């Protein structure tokens, strides 16, 4: 149980206020992921009710909705302090859920179909903003060094929320009914707002530095990067998009996500083909997917608890980011040589476990070295429009390639160069983050030395 000792060491190295903040962040992430994993099965039901043939159009509708939602979100961010932004966003989504609950009680088959389609699109939008706002706030509160220490611990809260949400939905769906399940995420989002408020109030004083940081930084940035009294980021509603276009660093993050979405779509299609070929019964397919999800969440929990923090601190962001492309490369080779359910199951669990257990927390560290406006505006654009745009592009690309009637082995071979480029980009981004973090610490130390010299005059 080495990771428990590791956590104890990290926990005791923090001050009381720092531990309090990490605990509230853990609880906040637990609540919002639990809420999403209650909503997610409802979305799948709504997708079927809205018509399976309409799913491609619903994906396009999701992307279009993102193009509208991101400028509106940027407008709100430009005019809100952090302590006001979080309640506005989550209570807006909670109000949406209440309206959906009311609409689902309308006695009209045609209305139900359109409500189902709207709910499917809404859930896809909510799922991205739900976590994007959370990580934006954390990237604003923690600097690079502290993010490497605590992001893995905090991410465990989300994984536990996902597990509990899945179990609660399976237990309560037949008791409460699909419609009444929506009350649970409404309550959870409000609890999440409370946890977020307590977390932001737990910010250490500007002069406080943790014991873990004292030995490695003197006069550098503290755990409290920006206070609640700091003004809103300001700027125009399209500022996040223009910043991405002007910043090579942000543009490379976009490309990293696009290549990841392309690779993920490929594995999804391979999985569908193999499961359809080897397991024709629907009940058996459902049972398989359920087991894969369970093992994935358990692996994710283990990686978040004992691996990601250690890798980030000892080996750096580059090593953490490149792990997923390496796993995907091995999975492509394995599925190309041995296309079987066993190889598929192993590769799927390991790949998705690494995604949620290592890549996601590591990817969020990339945003600890950008400006406040980019942490909210550019990050939300990247997490929403870029991700959903990547889904749309990937789907069209694979539809085009499948017209060539290529086998799975050939399609896997075509993906290998993509994954290699993805891995190189991961190393590049990790090194850029390290350079930016070092430059920021030097600048902070220089400012602190300058203040000290003035006080001594």
C-alpha positions in Angstrom: 0.0 0.0 0.0 2.8 2.4 -1.0 0.4 4.9 -2.4 -1.3 5.3 1.0 2.1 6.3 2.6 2.7 8.6 -0.4 -0.7 10.3 0.2 0.0 10.6 3.9 3.4 12.2 3.2 1.8 14.7 0.8 -1.1 15.3 3.1 1.1 16.1 6.2 3.3 18.3 4.1 0.4 20.6 3.5 -0.8 23.3 5.9 -4.3 23.1 7.4 -5.8 25.5 4.9 -4.2 23.7 2.0 -5.6 20.4 3.2 -9.0 21.9 3.7 -8.9 23.3 0.1 -7.9 19.9 -1.4 -10.6 18.2 0.6 -13.3 20.6 -0.7 -12.0 20.3 -4.3 -12.2 16.5 -3.9 -15.8 16.8 -2.7 -16.7 19.2 -5.5 -15.4 16.9 -8.2 -17.1 13.9 -6.5 -20.5 15.7 -6.7 -20.3 16.9 -10.3 -19.1 13.6 -11.6 -21.7 11.7 -9.6 -24.3 14.0 -11.1 -23.0 13.4 -14.7 -23.0 9.6 -14.3 -26.6 9.7 -13.2 -27.5 11.8 -16.2 -25.5 9.8 -18.7 -27.7 6.6 -18.7 -30.7 8.9 -19.1 -29.1 10.4 -22.2 -28.5 7.0 -23.7 -32.2 6.2 -23.2 -33.2 9.6 -24.7 -30.9 8.9 -27.7 -32.8 5.7 -28.5 -36.1 7.4 -27.9 -35.1 10.2 -30.3 -34.3 7.7 -33.0 -31.0 5.9 -33.5 -30.9 7.0 -37.2 -30.8 10.6 -36.0 -27.7 10.1 -33.9 -25.2 11.5 -36.5 -27.4 14.6 -36.8 -27.4 14.9 -33.0 -23.6 14.9 -32.9 -23.6 17.6 -35.5 -26.2 19.5 -33.4 -23.9 19.1 -30.4 -21.1 20.7 -32.3 -23.3 23.5 -33.5 -24.5 24.2 -30.0 -20.9 24.4 -28.8 -20.2 27.1 -31.3 -23.1 29.1 -29.8 -22.4 28.3 -26.1 -18.7 29.1 -26.0 -19.0 32.8 -26.9 -21.9 33.1 -24.4 -19.7 31.5 -21.7 -16.8 33.8 -22.6 -19.1 36.8 -22.2 -20.1 35.6 -18.7 -16.5 34.9 -17.8 -15.3 38.3 -18.9 -17.7 39.9 -16.4 -17.7 37.6 -13.4 -15.3 36.9 -10.6 -14.5 33.3 -10.0 -16.7 33.1 -6.8 -19.7 34.2 -8.9 -18.9 32.2 -12.1 -19.2 28.8 -10.5 -22.7 29.3 -9.0 -24.0 30.9 -12.3 -22.8 28.0 -14.5 -23.9 25.1 -12.3 -27.2 26.6 -11.3 -28.0 27.4 -14.9 -27.5 23.7 -15.7 -29.6 22.7 -12.6 -32.4 24.9 -13.9 -32.2 23.2 -17.3 -32.6 19.9 -15.6 -35.7 21.1 -13.8 -37.2 22.3 -17.2 -36.4 18.9 -18.8 -38.1 17.2 -15.9 -41.2 19.3 -16.5 -41.1 18.7 -20.3 -40.9 14.9 -19.8 -44.3 15.0 -18.0 -46.0 16.5 -21.1 -48.5 13.9 -22.5 -47.4 14.1 -26.2 -45.4 11.5 -28.1 -44.1 14.1 -30.5 -43.0 16.4 -27.7 -41.2 13.4 -26.0 -39.2 12.8 -29.2 -38.0 16.4 -29.4 -37.3 16.5 -25.7 -35.2 13.4 -26.0 -33.2 14.8 -28.8 -32.7 18.1 -27.0 -31.7 16.3 -23.8 -29.1 14.2 -25.8 -27.4 17.4 -27.1 -27.7 19.2 -23.8 -26.0 16.3 -21.9 -23.1 16.4 -24.3 -22.7 20.1 -23.7 -23.1 19.8 -20.0 -20.5 17.0 -19.7 -17.8 19.2 -21.1 -18.6 22.4 -19.3 -19.2 20.5 -16.1 -15.5 19.5 -15.8 -14.0 22.3 -17.8 -15.2 24.9 -15.3 -13.9 22.7 -12.4 -10.4 22.3 -13.9 -10.3 26.0 -15.0 -10.8 27.1 -11.4 -8.2 24.6 -10.1 -5.7 25.7 -12.7 -6.3 29.3 -11.5 -5.8 28.4 -7.9 -2.8 26.1 -8.1 0.6 26.7 -9.6 2.5 24.1 -11.6 4.4 22.5 -8.7 1.4 22.2 -6.5 -0.9 20.9 -9.3 1.5 18.0 -9.8 1.2 17.2 -6.2 -2.6 17.4 -5.7 -4.4 17.0 -9.0 -4.1 13.3 -9.0 -5.5 13.1 -5.4 -8.4 15.4 -6.3 -9.1 13.5 -9.5 -9.8 10.4 -7.4 -12.9 12.2 -6.1 -14.3 12.3 -9.6 -13.6 8.7 -10.2 -15.4 7.7 -7.0 -18.3 9.9 -8.0 -18.4 8.1 -11.4 -18.5 4.7 -9.6 -21.1 5.7 -7.1 -23.2 7.4 -9.8 -23.2 4.3 -12.0 -24.2 2.1 -9.0 -27.0 4.6 -7.9 -28.5 4.7 -11.4 -28.7 1.0 -11.7 -30.3 0.7 -8.3 -32.7 3.7 -8.5 -33.8 3.8 -12.1 -36.5 1.1 -11.7 -37.6 2.6 -8.3 -37.8 6.3 -9.2 -38.1 6.1 -13.0 -36.0 7.8 -15.6 -37.7 11.2 -15.2 -37.4 11.4 -11.4 -33.7 10.5 -11.5 -33.1 14.1 -12.7 -33.8 15.4 -9.2 -30.6 13.7 -7.9 -28.2 15.7 -10.2 -30.1 18.9 -9.5 -29.4 18.4 -5.8 -25.8 17.3 -6.4 -25.0 20.3 -8.5 -26.1 22.6 -5.7 -24.0 20.6 -3.2 -21.1 21.0 -5.7 -21.6 24.8 -5.7 -21.4 24.7 -1.9 -18.2 22.7 -1.9 -16.7 25.0 -4.5 -17.5 28.1 -2.4 -15.9 26.4 0.7 -12.9 25.5 -1.4 -12.3 29.1 -2.6 -12.8 30.4 1.0 -10.1 28.0 2.1 -7.4 29.8 0.2 -4.2 30.2 2.3 -3.1 33.7 3.1 -0.7 35.2 0.5 2.2 34.8 2.9 1.6 31.1 3.6 3.7 28.5 1.9 3.4 24.8 2.5 6.2 22.8 4.1 6.6 20.8 0.9 7.1 24.1 -1.0 9.5 25.8 1.4 12.3 23.4 0.6 12.1 24.0 -3.1 11.0 27.6 -3.5 11.7 30.7 -1.7 9.8 33.8 -2.7 8.2 31.9 -5.5 4.4 31.6 -6.1 2.4 30.4 -3.2 -0.5 28.0 -3.2 -2.9 30.9 -3.6 -2.2 32.0 -7.2 -5.2 34.4 -7.4 -7.6 35.5 -4.9 -11.3 35.8 -4.9 -11.0 39.5 -5.0 -9.2 39.5 -8.3 -11.2 41.1 -11.1 -12.9 39.1 -13.8 -10.7 38.2 -16.8 -12.4 40.8 -19.0 -12.0 41.0 -22.7 -14.3 40.1 -25.6 -16.5 37.1 -26.0 -14.3 35.6 -28.8 -11.0 36.2 -26.9 -10.5 32.5 -26.1 -10.7 31.6 -29.9 -8.3 34.4 -30.9 -5.8 33.5 -28.1 -5.7 29.9 -29.4 -5.1 31.2 -32.9 -2.2 33.4 -31.8 -0.6 31.0 -29.2 1.5 28.1 -30.6 1.3 26.5 -27.1 -2.5 26.6 -27.0 -2.7 25.5 -30.7 -0.5 22.5 -29.9 -2.8 21.6 -27.0 -5.7 21.7 -29.6 -3.8 19.4 -31.9 -3.0 17.0 -29.1 -6.7 16.7 -28.3 -7.7 16.3 -31.9 -5.2 13.5 -32.4 -6.5 11.9 -29.2 -10.1 12.1 -30.4 -9.1 10.6 -33.8 -7.4 7.7 -32.0 -10.3 7.2 -29.6 -12.8 7.1 -32.5 -10.7 4.5 -34.2 -10.7 2.2 -31.2 -14.4 2.7 -30.8 -15.0 1.5 -34.4 -12.6 -1.4 -33.9 -14.4 -2.4 -30.7 -17.8 -2.2 -32.5 -16.6 -4.5 -35.3 -15.0 -7.1 -33.1 -17.9 -7.3 -30.6 -20.4 -7.6 -33.4 -18.4 -10.4 -35.0 -17.6 -12.4 -31.9 -20.6 -11.6 -29.6 -23.8 -11.3 -31.6 -26.2 -11.5 -28.7 -27.3 -8.0 -27.3 -27.5 -9.2 -23.7 -23.9 -10.6 -23.9 -22.7 -7.4 -25.5 -24.2 -5.3 -22.7 -22.7 -7.5 -20.1 -19.3 -7.2 -21.7 -19.5 -3.4 -21.9 -20.6 -3.3 -18.2 -17.6 -5.3 -17.1 -15.2 -3.2 -19.2 -16.6 0.0 -17.7 -16.2 -1.4 -14.1 -12.6 -2.6 -14.7 -11.8 0.7 -16.4 -13.0 2.7 -13.4 -11.2 0.5 -10.9 -7.9 0.9 -12.9 -8.5 4.6 -13.1 -8.9 4.8 -9.4 -5.7 2.9 -8.9 -3.7 5.1 -11.3 -5.1 8.3 -9.8 -4.4 7.2 -6.3 -0.8 5.9 -6.7 0.7 6.6 -10.1 -0.2 9.9 -11.7 1.1 12.1 -8.9 4.3 10.1 -8.6 4.9 10.3 -12.4 4.2 14.0 -12.6 6.6 14.8 -9.7 9.4 12.3 -10.5 9.3 12.1 -14.3 7.5 15.3 -15.4 4.5 16.2 -17.5 6.0 14.9 -20.7 6.3 11.4 -19.4 2.7 11.4 -18.1 1.3 12.7 -21.4 3.3 10.3 -23.7 2.1 7.3 -21.7 -1.3 7.2 -23.5 0.2 7.3 -27.1 2.6 4.5 -26.1 -0.3 2.4 -24.8 -2.4 3.1 -27.9 0.6 2.1 -30.1 0.9 -1.2 -28.3 -2.9 -1.7 -28.5 -2.8 -1.1 -32.3 -0.1 -3.7 -32.8 -1.8 -6.2 -30.5 -5.2 -5.9 -32.2 -3.5 -6.0 -35.6 -1.8 -9.3 -34.9 -4.4 -10.9 -32.6 -7.9 -9.5 -33.3 -9.8 -11.1 -30.5 -12.1 -10.2 -27.6 -9.4 -10.9 -25.0 -6.9 -8.5 -26.6 -9.7 -6.0 -27.2 -10.8 -6.2 -23.5 -7.3 -5.7 -22.2 -6.4 -2.9 -24.6 -9.7 -1.1 -23.9 -9.5 -1.2 -20.1 -5.8 -0.2 -20.1 -6.3 2.6 -22.7 -9.3 4.2 -21.1 -7.8 3.7 -17.6 -4.7 5.6 -18.6 -6.9 8.3 -20.3 -8.9 9.1 -17.1 -6.3 8.1 -14.6 -3.2 9.8 -16.0 -3.8 11.8 -19.2 -6.7 14.0 -18.0 -5.0 15.1 -14.7 -1.7 15.6 -16.6 -3.4 17.6 -19.4 -4.9 20.0 -16.9 -1.4 20.8 -15.6 -0.7 22.3 -19.0 -3.1 25.1 -18.2 -1.4 26.1 -15.0 1.2 28.1 -16.9 -1.2 30.3 -19.1 -2.9 33.6 -18.4 -6.1 33.8 -16.3 -8.2 34.6 -19.4 -6.8 31.5 -21.2 -7.6 29.3 -18.1 -11.3 30.2 -18.5 -11.9 31.3 -22.1 -9.4 29.4 -24.2 -9.6 26.3 -22.1 -13.4 26.2 -22.4 -13.1 26.6 -26.2 -10.5 23.8 -26.3 -12.5 21.5 -24.0 -15.7 21.9 -25.8 -15.6 23.1 -29.4 -12.3 21.4 -30.2 -13.2 18.1 -28.6 -16.7 17.9 -30.2 -15.2 19.2 -33.5 -12.7 16.4 -33.3 -15.5 13.9 -32.9 -17.2 15.3 -36.0 -14.0 15.3 -38.1 -13.0 11.8 -36.9 -16.4 10.4 -37.8 -16.4 11.8 -41.3 -12.8 10.7 -41.8 -13.5 7.1 -40.8 -16.7 7.0 -42.9 -14.5 8.0 -45.9 -11.8 5.4 -45.2 -14.3 2.6 -44.7 -15.5 3.2 -48.2 -12.2 1.5 -49.3 -13.3 -1.7 -47.5 -10.1 -2.0 -45.6 -9.7 -4.7 -42.9 -9.1 -3.9 -39.3 -5.4 -4.7 -39.6 -5.0 -2.2 -42.4 -6.9 0.5 -40.5 -4.7 -0.2 -37.5 -1.6 0.2 -39.7 -2.9 3.6 -41.0 -3.3 4.8 -37.4 0.3 4.0 -36.3 1.9 7.2 -37.9 -0.9 9.3 -36.3 -0.1 7.8 -32.9 3.6 8.4 -33.3 3.0 12.1 -34.2 0.7 12.3 -31.2 3.4 10.9 -28.9 6.0 13.4 -30.2 3.6 16.2 -29.6 3.0 15.0 -26.0 6.7 15.2 -25.3 6.9 18.6 -26.9 4.0 19.9 -24.8 5.3 18.5 -21.6 8.7 20.1 -22.1 7.1 23.4 -23.0 5.0 23.3 -19.8 8.2 22.7 -17.8 10.0 25.6 -19.4 7.0 27.9 -18.8 6.7 26.8 -15.2 10.4 27.4 -14.6 10.3 30.8 -16.2 7.3 31.7 -14.0 9.1 30.7 -10.8 12.2 32.7 -11.8 10.0 35.7 -12.5 8.2 35.3 -9.1 11.5 35.0 -7.3 12.9 38.0 -9.0 9.8 40.1 -8.0 10.1 38.8 -4.4 13.8 39.7 -4.3 13.0 43.1 -5.6 10.4 43.7 -2.9 12.8 42.5 -0.3 15.6 44.8 -1.5 13.2 47.8 -1.5 12.1 47.0 2.1 15.7 46.9 3.2 16.5 50.3 1.8 
